[in-house]
Each structure stands twice: as structure tokens, then as C-alpha cells.
């Protein structure tokens, strides 16, 4: 029975309210979903289509076919469960604001007194304008993120260009550096570091210029360059700091800068100064820590006490850690609290890194100790640039490498293994190892082929790491070289490859034999990063013999690995011709896993390329940038006549 208090005027009020409400409402009746009524917003949404009342939804809204809308109504009527749809894209023909609309709606069953579903009510809101506005904001945000990322990349590029491009590899020392750009703005910072070889000693430097941005970075670069020159002049540390202080006093942007310089001698004696800078930390192989006593001295270029020189001594296996105050500063805490945490973190890093707690740590262990120290000290954020420079005092230098090798190509693999072990022991990085191996193996191969054509003789290889971080190699034979032909044809690339991988190549020939002098400056790359510490690095083990894998699923594909030199050249030739069925098939030659590509291997590849192209057979080499094979191919100019791709 109807409530007597609801009058006809009240019902009319309800209808007028439904008609004028700001959201659409359409009501369907029966299993065919006949339109029972629709308010003003709903009618306008469908373009004020005439006579929609009394018409099934499929006729009133024919473009609903294929949009899963009628099926949705069927489902609600069948199950009695209401459905809410958020931001559905709906095609509505002839809509005044565009045919594609975005709608949020509900489908609610309407029941009779006996709970039978007699119809469906569908309130909805056209949210197209809101969604488009949000998408524009999101697009703008994506654009800003991309621009921010581009600026960040530029900042890091700038920072890397102003900081050292490499750290020296020195006798009796392992040196590593890690630098984080200020996290707050990723703006170029004022921290700097340097490791300057001084005879057998090394000067470890960490400094900090006041402020951030381009001006601070430019001033940092000036101070770094000036201090390096002062150190190379050979003056004592007190004189060096006095000159640097004078420069800072005349240069407004340098005033207030701080710096720590620690001069580590071959015997472990350390002379150091701290101009307004926290003192170095020493960590022993057992994890014991001590901060060197602060010798005193204010920041550069300001009125205050002059920096004084302190002395200390490192035992073999001890690590000297220089750092910027950004590593140990914490809001609301004294600097000493951060230094206490640093000692604990660095101690744990030395004890947990494989090889870090030994008297003769590897270069990779020192790298990892620096990385872990920075990572763990910055886990809760950091507000300034963070710099760590680690110097591991190894103690006695690695003995020189000396090998007397019979003039036999089959002995090259043993030479390669021994040379690589020696280079790893002195701390050389992967790129330097690959380059030196190429040059030395080429030099020895030349001696075997030219000085001892009958195979009777000995080649001596000596390698030495000098106090400047330069590997000096001599390759000596006592044979008589055949005169070089006027037209060597496709041969004679060995010398070219040696010059391409070493800084200096000199040949001394005489009646008693030939001596090749090779040298290369070793550098280990510091880490300059905006965020996460990289995974532990290491020198991967290299295979001793050439490996071959053949795939013929889609196209013949031969993958080579290990060393390709004089001792494996004949095997390479056979494998290439076998994979291509004597040149009858096209071929892809993958050189990604090749650890050494000598001129003998290049010669085989040249012959194969010329024969294949002469027969019109497709040929492609795969060698990623930076790989040993890609470097050798570039030196030999092979990419000029054959396609070389990354994959």
C-alpha cells in the first residue's frame, strides 16, 4: 500500500529531480532491455535520439554491438548481482563532443515485491573530459621525467668529464674510487678525488668545494688540476698545501674548500694533511680500524691555522680510506657519530668481501670494499655528494714476468695463461689485459714466424710494472728476420695490431736478433653514479682453447670462443669451411666469446671473406662493441668489406 504521505506533487518533484540531476540515468525493462525512461543527461549522451522510450537497447544503441555492453546487462539480469564499470571507453555515434566517450557506470537490478527482477537501472557519468585532462597531465609528467632523466645523464657526463677517467695501477697498491652525485637534486657536485703516481709513491686526494651546480664543478676541476700540478712539482706536502691555500685565497669560488691528501710510500709510510677535512680511516685485514689523528688545519683560502703534516705507517694488507664529509654527515648528529658508523661498515666490508681480508688483496676486492662501504653508508639516504677513495697497501710488489718460450705456436696458449695471471696479480683491468695479450702474442708470433722459420730457437718475454703504472714489455729473439716484401699482401697486420693496442711500440734489430719494446699505461675505471652500487666485478676466467658451436636451425651460425691465434688458425679455417659446406651456404660467424683474436686468425677471416664474397655468399660477423674480437676487427679494417653487427 502506498504511503499516504507521498502526494502527487511529491512524485512530480522526484521525477523533476531525476530529470535535472547532473549524472545520467537510464532504466531498462524486461529481458530485451527496453528503454523505460532516461533523464536529460542520458538523452543528450545518446544525441537526443528520437523516441528512445519503448525501444530495446539494441535498436536504440545499435553501435553497442561488439562493445560487451548488452552482454553486461544480460549478466546482471541473470545473476542479480550489480556491476560497476570504471572508465570504460564507449563508442557513441554522433555525440556532439566526439564519438569515443569514457564512462563510469553501474548496472543495478530493480526488483518487484516478490524479488523478481523486472528491470535494470543504469546511472552513469561521462568522465571523458576528466580522463583526457588526467592523461595530458600524465603525459606532461612523463615528458618531465624524460627531461629530468636527460638532465641527470648530462650531469653525470659532466661529472665524469671533470673527474679522473681512470685510477693508476701501481706496484704494491690497489686503488679504488666510488662517487655518488648529491641525491637531493642530482646536481653536479663539488667533491673531487685523484690518485697521483709520484715515483713509487701515490698521493690519494679527496676534496670538497662549497656548493653544487656548474660553478662548484668548474671550481672543483680547477682545484684538482692545480693540486695535481703542485704534487708533480715534487714539493713537500706542507709546501703543496701552502701553494694550494694561496690559490684558493685568490679565487673566490675556492674559498672554504676542504681537502685531504695522503702520500703513501712503497714501504707503507704515510704523510698526510687535512685542510678542514675529516681524517683518513685505516682498516686492517682482520677488520681492526683506526682513524689517523687529525693533524689540524682549516679550510682553504680562509683565515685560520695552516694545515700541518701528520705521519703514520700502513702494514701490508691495511687499507687507507679517504672520504668526503657527505659519507658521514647525518642530520641532527655530530660528525663523529657518522665516523663511528663508517668504521663499523668498512670493517665489515673488509671481513666479508672475498679476498679483502688477505694480506695481498685483489684489485676486485678493493673495488668491492669501496662499493659496499658507500652502499651501506647511504642506505637511508644522503644529502651531499659522497666520495670514497681506497688505497690498499699490498706490500712487496709482484715479481716481473719472465718467460723463455720455444719457437713453437702450440706454446702460445701457455704464454697467454701465464701473462694473464701476472696481469691479474698486478691489478690490471679486463680491457688492459685484453689489449696487452693481443700485442704480446702478436710480437711472439712474429718472432716465431720470421726469426725462426725452421722452428729452432727461443723467444724471451719480460714484463714489468713501473712506478707510474705503466706495463713495459720486451720481446726478444736471437734469429734473423726475413726482409719484409714490398707488397705484403694481406699479411703484416701484427705490427698494426700492436700499435693499436699499446701506447708505444719500438723495434730494435741487429745482428744478434730483434727486440720489441711495448708499453701501456694501466688504468682502472672509478665509479661515478647517481644511485645504486653495482654488483661485484671480477676478472672472468678465460678458456685456454678455441671452442666451436654450430647451429643450423634457420641459417648456418657458427659461434667461436676462446683464443683464435696461430695455434688455432688451421682449426678455424676447417671449421668455417665445414660450417658453410665449402662455401655453398651463407654463414653467420659469432665472435662474442672470443677472448683473443690474433693476426693469424684475422688472416683466416680475410681469406674466408674474400672467397665467400667472390662466390656471392652472404656472410656476417657478430662481435659486440668493446669485445676483444670487435677491437681486433676494427684494427684490421675487416668491417670495411664484411658486415659486423652486435647480434
Secondary structure, 3 states (H helix, E strand, C coil): CCCCCCCHHHHHHHHHHHHHCCCEEEEEECCCCEEEEECHHHHHHCCCCCCCCCCEHHHHCHHHCCCCCHHHHHHHHHHCCCEEEEEEEEECCCCCCCCEEEEEEEEEEEECCCCCEEEEEEEEEECHHHHHHHHHHHHHHHHHHHHHHHHHHHHHHHHHHHCCCCEECCCCEEEEEEEECCCCCCCCCCEEEEEEEECCEEEEEEEECCCCCHHHHHHHHHHHHHHHHHHHCCCCHHHHHHHHHHHHHHCHHHCCCEEEEEEECCCCEEEEEEECCCCCEEECCCCCEEECCCCCCCCCCCCCCCCCCEEEECCCCCEEEEECHHHCCCCCCCHHHHHHHHHHHHHHHHHHCCCCCCCCCCHHHHHHHHHHHHHHHCCCCCCCCEEEEEEEECCCCCCCEEEEEECCHHHHHHHHHHHHHHHHHHCCCHHHHHHHHHHHHHHHHHHHHHHCCCCCCEEEEEEEECCCCEEEEEEEECCCCCCCCCCCCCCCHHHHHHHHHCCEEEEEEECCEEEEEEEEECEECCEEECCCCCCCCCCCCCCCCCEEEEECCCCCEEEEEEEECCCCHHHHHHHHHHHCCCCCCCEEEEEEEEEEECHHHHHHHHHHHHHHHHCCCCEEEECCCCCHHHHHHHHHCHHHCCEEECC
